Amino acid sequence: MKAVVITTPGGPEVLEIQEVENPKIKDDEVLIKIEATALNRADTVQRKGSYPPPPGASTYPGLECSGIIEAVGNDVTRWKIGDQVCALLSGGGYAEKVAVPAGQVLPIPSGVSLKDAAGFPEVACTVWSTVFMTSRLTSGETFLVHGGSSGIGTFAIQMAKYCGAKVFVTAGNTEKLAVCKNLGADVCINYKTEDFVARVKEETDGKGVDVILDNIGGSYFQRNLASLNIDGRLFIIGLQGGTATQVNLAPFLQRRLTVQGAGLRSRSSENKASIVSEVEKNVWPAIASGKVKPVIYKSLPLSEVVAAHKLMESSTHIGKILLIP
């Protein structure tokens, strides 16, 4: 099969399509002929050499896909050859085929095309596991997501609105903010021209928001703490603003704050299967009802993977970028 290989750590130009061996499935896995895969920021970090795949995972990039099951392992009971599915991967999505544990496979959500479904598994599992399973955002609470126009952001806006939260977003220009507004965001903040802390305080009568989903890390940490309500929860899923910062600990004591962080890729297959099960139970009905829709910016052939990575790193896109083998 064809797959995208990272020839050496570096820029987008180090990505090459090569002929490689077909994946071999284990007893608890299925083989998916890939219809589409979606880019994630983690793919660019892996390409630079800073995010190696977990032990035993495919070395090819790609953390989600959609496609048709071509083979099933001896212990797999739910899925059969010919099923249309999407899946959360530990790697290997930038290819024509991928082997994946059966517990990380999902049916195509009702009303979504096979191709567009490739953009759901990673964002759905990330947002549901962090914002809802861990930070326990509930109806009537307030929620801030940074990077509201990203794949994570566009999904988080819709899911938080579906669950009855008031949604705040930050983004970098009026076009991105307009998309966030159309997706249901209540308060849209241009982080380049506005102080998001001041705006959050203004919109919440000085209280702050209940939950923040943050992909920036170090440079936003103190400001995120300042933006949280009493019993507020900050969940960090990215470090685009650096890994280190100096912090004043007083707000933790004054307002009983909780800070957590996690990646999805490094979790055990059992843990991922648990998240996937919760996503199917809680998120798939929201998609089936039309309340949560895929936001696809562009679909490119796998042969244009270098251009796709350049597009992602330009941060001009809104929503997901797909690659089609």
Secondary structure, 3 states (H helix, E strand, C coil): CEEEEECCCCCHHHEEEEECCCCCCCCCEEEEEEEEEECCHHHHHHHCCCCCCCCCCCCCCCCEEEEEEEEECCCCCCCCCCCEEEEECCCCCCECEEEEEHHHEEECCCCCCCCHHHHCHHHHHHHHHHHHHHCCCCCCCEEEEECCCEHHHHHHHHHHHHCCCEEEEEECCHHHHHHHHHHCCCEEEECCCCCHHHHHHHHCCCCCEEEEEECCCHHHHHHHHHCEEEEEEEEECCCCCCCCCCCCCHHHHHHCCEEEECCCCCCCHHHHHHHHHHHHHHCHHHHHCCCCCCCEEEEEEHHHHHHHHHHHHHCCCCEEEEEEC
